[in-house]
Structure formats: C-alpha cells, structure tokens
Amino acid sequence: MVCKCESMCSCDEPTHIDKIIRDLTDQEVRFYSNDNISDHLYATDINEIRKAVELNMREVLRCLIIDVDNDHNAQDTAKRVAKMFVDEIFYGRYQPAPKVTAFPNASNYDQIYVTGPITVRSMCAHHMMPIKGKAYIGVYPGNNVIGLSKFNRLVDWVCSRPQIQEEMTEQIADVIEGSTNAKGIAVVVQAEHFCMTHRGVKEHESDMSTSVMRGSFRDDKSLKQEFFNIMARMK
C-alpha cells in the first residue's frame, strides 16, 4: 500500500485504506472482489478509496515506465481510472442495491415470463479484462412481481464488480429471487471474455454460457424447456 506521501518512500504510517481493511477484518466481513461492502462504508471512505486508487495507479503507470509528469496523454490517466473503477465499472461493490418495489400479483398470474436480452458488462477478476454479453431471466411468479426495468438495474449492479461468470450468474439469481420471492427463477448468461479474446489464445468465436435454475424451473422439466424455447426466440 502506498502511503499518503506523494512519492515512493518507506513510510509505515497506516492509511485510510488500511483502516477500512482492518475494520472489515475485525467485523469478520468478507471483502472478496465480487462482494458488496456498501453497508460497511461511509461517504468519506469512498472518497479515500478514489484517492488511494489514483495514487497507486500513478505508481503502476510509473512502473510501466510511462512519463506521467510530462506525457500529455497520461497526466490525468490515474485520476480517470480511479473514478472509473470506484464510480462506474465496480460500483456494484461500493453502492447499495437499486431500490426495488414489489407489487402484488393481483391477477394471480401463474405462467412464466422472460426478459432479455439484458446487456452484461463486467470484469474478469483474474486479468481485469472486460466480460461482455447478454443475460436472460425467467420468472415463475409467486405473490409478488417487480417492474421490468428493475431486472436491468439489478443485473447491472451485480455485474459491476470484478468476478467470474459462474458466480455472477448465481448472484443475479440471488438478487432476483430475493426481490420477487418467485416460485421459480431461471438465469442464463452468454458472454465474451476479453481475457481470452484479446490476450492468450485470442479466440473470438468462443463465448461462455452459464445457467442457474431454481424452484419450479429446476423441478419441472417442461417449464425449463419453455423458458429455453422463449429465450431462443428472443435472440
């Protein structure tokens, strides 16, 4: 961890980031890359995280032998990257879930409904490269329903973290299930991984598909097949 000084040094002074990590550890709060830690952060913490990312990102650029002092292309890069990480592509770690209002299933609708494709934009936790694709969600409703746009907002919130696709698909199912109390939840994610298409084998024809089936979709094969049939027509 780089200290509060503006240059590399041997200073051992604890930083605000050290304090956040110590507090999370003392409270036995997990802070993995795809965990949401918003309940344990203050607004001042978010500001300090931005500052720390900017300072350390500047050092990363220096380690790449980029002249951050004189190169007009790189002078503000560290600040832009810090804002991008904290406020945009990883906001799902630092901000609470979007507010979702559940409405009574007044007509007792007892058929499945499917929404998608929902754009997926995430980041691979292994190489910090983008994951881009589509999500499809099926719901066999119970007593409550939620607004259609809320599916998109919840998916974006979950995806805005560094992670792997399998866990991301599970987390999408978790938040949809928690918001709807549905009798069945189906989630399919199909995505391109830039850690494979833009490095390594550089293979552009291979996407990854993951699925999670819960409740009625797991127990009733006909409902599961109906979901996949509808999903196929939506592509």
Secondary structure, 3 states (H helix, E strand, C coil): CCCCCCCCCCCCCCCHHHHHHHHHHHCCCCCCCCCCCHHHCCHHHHHHHHHHHHHHHHHHHHHCCCCCCCCCCCCCHHHHHHHHHHHHHCHHHHCCCCCCCEEECCCCCCCCEEEEEEEEEEEECCCCCEEEEEEEEEEECCCEEECHHHHHHHHHHHHCCEECHHHHHHHHHHHHHHHHCCCEEEEEEEEEEHHHHCCCCCCCCCCEEEEEEEEHHHHCHHHHHHHHHHHHHHC
